[in-house]
Amino acid sequence: MGGRAISPGGALLRTSRMFSIPKPLPEPQSTNLHIGDHKSNTMTRQYPRHQSITSPLSSREKGDWGYKRPFPLKSTMATSTPLIRIKQVDSVENVTDFASAADHSLSLEKFQELRVALSVPRNGDRRNSPSRSSLWFKSVFEEDMDFTDLHRDRGDDRRWKFQGPWLARMTEGDFIEYIDKRVRPKRAQFRTLLKKKLAEDITTRQNNLALEQGKPAPGKTEARDITEEQFTDYLRSLRNDRVTLYSLVSKFLDLAPLGQPVGFLQSIWPRQDNAVPESPYGKSGPPPSHPSAGISYLRTSSFMENHPVYGPQAKRTPALARVVYPRVGPSPAKLGVGGFVADAPPGDNEFNTRHGRGRTAANKTMLNGIMHLDTTTFGGAKAYVEPQTASIDPSGKVVLQLWETHPEAQVIAKESKGLSHIYHDGSTKRVVPKQPTHKTANMADEWRMERVADEILDDAPKA
């Protein structure tokens, strides 16, 4: 049987772009709750809120972008990046509110040209890491990290999506509203869960005692067998055992982890929870979307580039970065790479003044613009860096990790842009290595060694 026939108007609405645009995402929230971030109406947000839309040249010349009315040619044709975002499809003035979407679209294109794989953010303190695998970046697409379901044979705290909020990021008003509307109506369910937990603990305790005394195991204790006095004593013990109480509440409400405690509380943390790896989002909060944010689907950056002339390369092609903010005290300089701002590469290089244990090199060559803003160089101070990996912070911002690049990779990158010339297609000459100049010294050493061997083997003393 054929499909149901629809009217021409319905078919037009189905194929219209006006009804296929998703709703705009909410405004990026501030990661600092005490000091408000500086925001401008024209600044580039951490992530795009509206869908980026384009149209072929034949349609743009007519002002046709797939909407109910044509757009003005003066603003849509006089640009090299025909990308727009629709803020409001219609208004009382019969005007479609739109703006340019070249900022996020070009940033996505430049980021994909860097060929950087997204990784799970590392914890700030890795001194207690038990394995050497924490020295390498871990992809966000690994099976033990990329999951959202609750009932699996792995640590649920390593998920990137939770039903409950991250309490450390909530404002006071949102927290009070969450307590009133989400927590208090679930008191009866939580008390039922605690009774089942108490019944399981009593059953386990009785079975262990019977096993030690050599007696048969008693019957299983049910939740209905718990008296009100036993339950009240159990609630008092839970209020004194904050670690166990927080664990039960977090699992019941499916709250995002807040990280393991430090100091004295870390010594009394349950052993069964220590066996589970700590969540990478415990200290900064889970991301607002998938950890890859849809900007890169590479699983690893461990691949080798093949140059058409020089063959396989040991180092990746570096990216040209611009110094956008000089170094201020202990804070590293800020570099702009492909439309993203990142910290300067760490280590003993031209971006840092100190190396070793706080010692300053006397004759060290620093890059222009690191200590002071370079206003003499056209376009600002630039340097080649190697983007290693990137991660997404809780506000949706892309955090790039930069490394120092190799000098040979810099020369090859400059040659590809025509800034230097090192390759020649002429015939190469065979170079014969010269003989060593210390031949006389070797002959003297051999004569002395022969004399010592003769003396030690000669039995009869000479007259």
Helices and strands as residue ranges (DSSP letters): H 8-15, G 17-19, H 57-60, H 73-76, E 84-88, E 97-100, H 102-114, G 132-135, G 156-158, G 167-169, H 172-178, I 179-183, G 184-186, H 187-213, G 223-225, H 228-240, H 242-253, H 264-267, H 271-274, E 306-307, E 311-312, E 319-325, E 334-337, E 340-343, E 354-355, E 359-360, E 382-392, E 398-404, H 407-416, H 439-457
